[in-house]
Each structure stands twice: as C-alpha cells, then as structure tokens.
C-alpha cells in the first residue's frame, strides 16, 4: 500500500488518442506524473474505472493496450453487471494509482454510492493511493461542477465526493457552455469557488491544498474562479508547469 500524503490529480487530459480510436490509445505524460506522485514504485499498480461510460469493454481493453509492455501493472474495476473483483476495498487499497475515465459524472456518483465506493475512496485517499482522472474523473473528487450528464445543455452537479471541498470546471476552453455556466454557478453560490482546467491541463492536490498546476500541451492553463462583487465571478489564470 502506498505511503504518500493524500493526493488527487484532477485533469482535463489523459490518454493520447491515435488514428484508430481507443484501440490506439497511448498514455499521456500525466500518467508519469501520477506514478511520480505515488512515490515512483518500480512496478506501479494502476486500476482503471470506466464507470462513467457504463464500463464500456472497448475502453477497458484500450487501457490495457495502452500500457502493454510497460512497467505499469494495470487492473480494472467494472461494476456492470457486477463487480469484477471480489473485494472492492481490498483491491483499491492495494493500488498506487486509481484512474477514473470520463463520461457521465452523475451516473458515476450514483453507481459508486450503491457500492459504497464513496466511503472506500475516502479511505484509499487517506491511505495515500493517488486518486486521478479526466473530466468526470476530475469532477467526482470535488463538491461539484458542470456536466453534460443530463443532456447537451450543461447543468450543475453538486453531490460530488467532496474530498476536495471546492468546485471544479473541466474542458474550460473547448466547450463553449463550460466557462460561462461555471462562472454563473460560482457567482450565485450554487457552487463554491474552485479551479478549472483547459483541455491538456491538470491540478495536483496534496490533502486539500492545490500544490501544482501542469499541462501537456502549449497554451493550456488552469484557473482559480471565486465569487466576486455584485454577484459576479472572478477568474485568475494559473500558469502551468509543462510536463515532458
């Protein structure tokens, strides 16, 4: 079991797509960072959860393919139609890194709570397992954010796991509804202030403190978004550290 401080890596990045779709995924540099945050074990254990896409078998297979031949020991935890491991708690606590894929954060949170994973993830976080993910896999660790879980018009989600007691905005630069809705929800108090990421950027938390901002491409940044005067939101750009 890892012995690092409680760590969350919340991103709008992850695998690098290839020309043949998921079958040609490659791990982006954010995965090297996740392993580094876990203490750089010689044979890092990484568990993938694709709950947000209904445990799509193609996504699971793509993750295994992406790490084939590497030093990373990959496993997955699927919950449909039943859990793929006999003891969810023991499996997750044995990991160095947990990576949560994107998709429907609303469905992800509901299914996780049915299986008491909200409690297990808090225990794993406190034990030093690095909790990480992209999009829904970023939002889930926070109080909430903006989501397309309910349809093409974005809506707030406010029942995240709350390990990080702030809000989170993903795809801040690439989906036109994201930034204005996130600002509005922070301004009116629906969401607490928090941090947002452009595609390609990520946030590193030790405990509940933001300690690093990273990116894997030029121009991508993160932002602090806080309530401002007169029912407004104030956004401050946070320049990232570029990952190799």
FIMARKOL-599839 format. One record per residue (C-alpha): residue in three letters; chain; x, y, z. Coordinates in steps of 0.25 Angstrom, whole numbers, plus 5000, padded with zeros to 4 digits. Example, Ala and Ser with C-alpha at 12.3 -4.5 7.8 and 13.67 -1.06 7.14 Angstrom:
(rec "ala", "A", (5049, 4982, 5031))
(rec "ser", "A", (5055, 4996, 5029))
//
This chain:
(rec "unk", "A", (5000, 5000, 5000))
(rec "unk", "A", (5005, 5014, 4997))
(rec "unk", "A", (5011, 5023, 5008))
(rec "unk", "A", (5009, 5036, 5001))
(rec "unk", "A", (5001, 5048, 5006))
(rec "unk", "A", (4986, 5049, 5002))
(rec "unk", "A", (4987, 5052, 4987))
(rec "unk", "A", (4978, 5055, 4976))
(rec "unk", "A", (4981, 5058, 4961))
(rec "unk", "A", (4969, 5065, 4955))
(rec "unk", "A", (4970, 5067, 4940))
(rec "unk", "A", (4965, 5070, 4926))
(rec "unk", "A", (4975, 5061, 4920))
(rec "unk", "A", (4979, 5047, 4920))
(rec "unk", "A", (4982, 5037, 4909))
(rec "unk", "A", (4987, 5042, 4895))
(rec "unk", "A", (4978, 5037, 4884))
(rec "unk", "A", (4983, 5030, 4872))
(rec "unk", "A", (4977, 5030, 4858))
(rec "unk", "A", (4970, 5017, 4860))
(rec "unk", "A", (4962, 5021, 4872))
(rec "unk", "A", (4962, 5015, 4886))
(rec "unk", "A", (4970, 5003, 4881))
(rec "unk", "A", (4982, 5012, 4878))
(rec "unk", "A", (4982, 5020, 4891))
(rec "unk", "A", (4995, 5023, 4898))
(rec "unk", "A", (4998, 5028, 4912))
(rec "unk", "A", (5000, 5043, 4912))
(rec "unk", "A", (5011, 5049, 4921))
(rec "unk", "A", (5000, 5051, 4932))
(rec "unk", "A", (5002, 5037, 4936))
(rec "unk", "A", (5017, 5038, 4938))
(rec "unk", "A", (5013, 5049, 4948))
(rec "unk", "A", (5003, 5040, 4955))
(rec "unk", "A", (5013, 5030, 4957))
(rec "unk", "A", (5023, 5040, 4962))
(rec "unk", "A", (5013, 5045, 4972))
(rec "unk", "A", (5011, 5031, 4977))
(rec "unk", "A", (5025, 5030, 4981))
(rec "unk", "A", (5031, 5025, 4967))
(rec "unk", "A", (5029, 5010, 4971))
(rec "unk", "A", (5037, 5000, 4962))
(rec "unk", "A", (5024, 4993, 4958))
(rec "unk", "A", (5013, 5003, 4960))
(rec "unk", "A", (4999, 4997, 4961))
(rec "unk", "A", (4989, 5005, 4953))
(rec "unk", "A", (4974, 5002, 4954))
(rec "unk", "A", (4965, 5008, 4943))
(rec "unk", "A", (4950, 5011, 4946))
(rec "unk", "A", (4941, 5013, 4934))
(rec "unk", "A", (4928, 5014, 4942))
(rec "unk", "A", (4925, 5028, 4935))
(rec "unk", "A", (4923, 5021, 4921))
(rec "unk", "A", (4916, 5008, 4927))
(rec "unk", "A", (4929, 5000, 4928))
(rec "unk", "A", (4930, 5000, 4913))
(rec "unk", "A", (4938, 4988, 4909))
(rec "unk", "A", (4945, 4995, 4898))
(rec "unk", "A", (4950, 5006, 4908))
(rec "unk", "A", (4955, 4995, 4917))
(rec "unk", "A", (4963, 4988, 4906))
(rec "unk", "A", (4969, 5001, 4901))
(rec "unk", "A", (4975, 5004, 4915))
(rec "unk", "A", (4981, 4990, 4915))
(rec "unk", "A", (4986, 4992, 4901))
(rec "unk", "A", (4992, 5006, 4905))
(rec "unk", "A", (5001, 5000, 4916))
(rec "unk", "A", (5004, 4987, 4909))
(rec "unk", "A", (5019, 4985, 4910))
(rec "unk", "A", (5021, 4996, 4921))
(rec "unk", "A", (5025, 4995, 4935))
(rec "unk", "A", (5011, 4998, 4940))
(rec "unk", "A", (5003, 4987, 4945))
(rec "unk", "A", (4989, 4990, 4940))
(rec "unk", "A", (4976, 4985, 4946))
(rec "unk", "A", (4961, 4990, 4945))
(rec "unk", "A", (4949, 4991, 4953))
(rec "unk", "A", (4936, 4989, 4946))
(rec "unk", "A", (4923, 4990, 4953))
(rec "unk", "A", (4913, 4985, 4942))
(rec "unk", "A", (4907, 4975, 4943))
(rec "unk", "A", (4914, 4972, 4956))
(rec "unk", "A", (4928, 4976, 4962))
(rec "unk", "A", (4939, 4969, 4955))
(rec "unk", "A", (4947, 4968, 4967))
(rec "unk", "A", (4943, 4960, 4980))
(rec "unk", "A", (4947, 4971, 4990))
(rec "unk", "A", (4946, 4985, 4985))
(rec "unk", "A", (4952, 4991, 4997))
(rec "unk", "A", (4964, 4982, 4997))
(rec "unk", "A", (4966, 4984, 4982))
(rec "unk", "A", (4966, 4999, 4982))
(rec "unk", "A", (4975, 5000, 4995))
(rec "unk", "A", (4985, 4991, 4988))
(rec "unk", "A", (4987, 5001, 4977))
(rec "unk", "A", (4997, 5012, 4975))
(rec "unk", "A", (4988, 5020, 4965))
(rec "unk", "A", (4974, 5020, 4962))
(rec "unk", "A", (4970, 5026, 4949))
(rec "unk", "A", (4955, 5029, 4946))
(rec "unk", "A", (4951, 5031, 4932))
(rec "unk", "A", (4942, 5042, 4926))
(rec "unk", "A", (4927, 5041, 4923))
(rec "unk", "A", (4915, 5043, 4932))
(rec "unk", "A", (4919, 5048, 4946))
(rec "unk", "A", (4904, 5048, 4950))
(rec "unk", "A", (4903, 5033, 4947))
(rec "unk", "A", (4917, 5030, 4952))
(rec "unk", "A", (4914, 5036, 4966))
(rec "unk", "A", (4900, 5029, 4967))
(rec "unk", "A", (4906, 5015, 4964))
(rec "unk", "A", (4918, 5017, 4973))
(rec "unk", "A", (4909, 5020, 4985))
(rec "unk", "A", (4901, 5008, 4982))
(rec "unk", "A", (4914, 5000, 4984))
(rec "unk", "A", (4919, 5009, 4996))
(rec "unk", "A", (4931, 5013, 4988))
(rec "unk", "A", (4929, 5028, 4993))
(rec "unk", "A", (4934, 5022, 5006))
(rec "unk", "A", (4945, 5013, 5000))
(rec "unk", "A", (4951, 5025, 4992))
(rec "unk", "A", (4952, 5033, 5005))
(rec "unk", "A", (4959, 5022, 5012))
(rec "unk", "A", (4968, 5020, 5000))
(rec "unk", "A", (4971, 5035, 4999))
(rec "unk", "A", (4975, 5036, 5013))
(rec "unk", "A", (4984, 5023, 5012))
(rec "unk", "A", (4992, 5030, 5001))
(rec "unk", "A", (4986, 5024, 4988))
(rec "unk", "A", (4987, 5034, 4977))
(rec "unk", "A", (4973, 5037, 4972))
(rec "unk", "A", (4973, 5043, 4958))
(rec "unk", "A", (4965, 5044, 4946))
(rec "unk", "A", (4960, 5052, 4934))
(rec "unk", "A", (4947, 5060, 4932))
(rec "unk", "A", (4936, 5052, 4941))
(rec "unk", "A", (4949, 5046, 4947))
(rec "unk", "A", (4953, 5060, 4951))
(rec "unk", "A", (4939, 5066, 4955))
(rec "unk", "A", (4936, 5054, 4964))
(rec "unk", "A", (4946, 5057, 4975))
(rec "unk", "A", (4941, 5071, 4977))
(rec "unk", "A", (4928, 5077, 4982))
(rec "unk", "A", (4923, 5078, 4968))
(rec "unk", "A", (4924, 5085, 4955))
(rec "unk", "A", (4917, 5086, 4941))
(rec "unk", "A", (4913, 5074, 4934))
(rec "unk", "A", (4906, 5069, 4921))
(rec "unk", "A", (4901, 5056, 4929))
(rec "unk", "A", (4887, 5061, 4927))
(rec "unk", "A", (4887, 5065, 4912))
(rec "unk", "A", (4894, 5074, 4903))
(rec "unk", "A", (4891, 5087, 4911))
(rec "unk", "A", (4900, 5087, 4923))
(rec "unk", "A", (4895, 5086, 4937))
(rec "unk", "A", (4901, 5087, 4951))
(rec "unk", "A", (4905, 5075, 4959))
(rec "unk", "A", (4906, 5078, 4973))
(rec "unk", "A", (4907, 5064, 4980))
(rec "unk", "A", (4922, 5060, 4977))
(rec "unk", "A", (4930, 5052, 4987))
(rec "unk", "A", (4935, 5065, 4993))
(rec "unk", "A", (4949, 5060, 4996))
(rec "unk", "A", (4954, 5074, 4991))
(rec "unk", "A", (4944, 5083, 4997))
(rec "unk", "A", (4943, 5093, 4985))
(rec "unk", "A", (4937, 5092, 4971))
(rec "unk", "A", (4943, 5088, 4958))
(rec "unk", "A", (4942, 5092, 4944))
(rec "unk", "A", (4947, 5083, 4933))
(rec "unk", "A", (4949, 5086, 4918))
(rec "unk", "A", (4949, 5100, 4921))
(rec "unk", "A", (4954, 5105, 4907))
(rec "unk", "A", (4948, 5095, 4898))
(rec "unk", "A", (4933, 5094, 4901))
(rec "unk", "A", (4926, 5107, 4899))
(rec "unk", "A", (4916, 5106, 4911))
(rec "unk", "A", (4926, 5102, 4921))
(rec "unk", "A", (4933, 5115, 4925))
(rec "unk", "A", (4920, 5124, 4926))
(rec "unk", "A", (4912, 5113, 4933))
(rec "unk", "A", (4923, 5111, 4943))
(rec "unk", "A", (4925, 5126, 4946))
(rec "unk", "A", (4910, 5127, 4948))
(rec "unk", "A", (4909, 5116, 4957))
(rec "unk", "A", (4920, 5121, 4966))
(rec "unk", "A", (4915, 5135, 4965))
(rec "unk", "A", (4901, 5131, 4970))
(rec "unk", "A", (4906, 5121, 4981))
(rec "unk", "A", (4901, 5109, 4974))
(rec "unk", "A", (4915, 5104, 4975))
(rec "unk", "A", (4927, 5109, 4984))
(rec "unk", "A", (4939, 5115, 4977))
(rec "unk", "A", (4949, 5105, 4971))
(rec "unk", "A", (4958, 5102, 4960))
(rec "unk", "A", (4956, 5100, 4945))
(rec "unk", "A", (4965, 5093, 4934))
(rec "unk", "A", (4967, 5095, 4920))
(rec "unk", "A", (4968, 5082, 4911))
(rec "unk", "A", (4982, 5078, 4914))
(rec "unk", "A", (4983, 5083, 4928))
(rec "unk", "A", (4983, 5077, 4942))
(rec "unk", "A", (4982, 5080, 4956))
(rec "unk", "A", (4990, 5074, 4967))
(rec "unk", "A", (4985, 5074, 4982))
(rec "unk", "A", (4992, 5069, 4994))
(rec "unk", "A", (4982, 5068, 5004))
(rec "unk", "A", (4972, 5079, 5000))
(rec "unk", "A", (4983, 5089, 4996))
(rec "unk", "A", (4986, 5091, 4982))
(rec "unk", "A", (5001, 5090, 4980))
(rec "unk", "A", (5003, 5089, 4966))
(rec "unk", "A", (4997, 5092, 4952))
(rec "unk", "A", (5002, 5084, 4940))
(rec "unk", "A", (5000, 5083, 4925))
(rec "unk", "A", (5003, 5074, 4914))
(rec "unk", "A", (5002, 5084, 4902))
(rec "unk", "A", (5005, 5099, 4899))
(rec "unk", "A", (4994, 5109, 4903))
(rec "unk", "A", (4987, 5100, 4913))
(rec "unk", "A", (4985, 5106, 4927))
(rec "unk", "A", (4977, 5105, 4939))
(rec "unk", "A", (4969, 5116, 4946))
(rec "unk", "A", (4964, 5120, 4960))
(rec "unk", "A", (4949, 5124, 4960))
(rec "unk", "A", (4944, 5131, 4972))
(rec "unk", "A", (4931, 5139, 4975))
(rec "unk", "A", (4933, 5154, 4972))
(rec "unk", "A", (4926, 5167, 4976))
(rec "unk", "A", (4912, 5169, 4972))
(rec "unk", "A", (4908, 5155, 4968))
(rec "unk", "A", (4920, 5152, 4959))
(rec "unk", "A", (4931, 5142, 4958))
(rec "unk", "A", (4946, 5146, 4957))
(rec "unk", "A", (4955, 5137, 4949))
(rec "unk", "A", (4970, 5137, 4951))
(rec "unk", "A", (4979, 5129, 4941))
(rec "unk", "A", (4989, 5120, 4947))
(rec "unk", "A", (5001, 5117, 4938))
(rec "unk", "A", (5004, 5102, 4938))
(rec "unk", "A", (5017, 5094, 4939))
(rec "unk", "A", (5019, 5087, 4925))
(rec "unk", "A", (5020, 5072, 4926))
(rec "unk", "A", (5031, 5065, 4917))
//
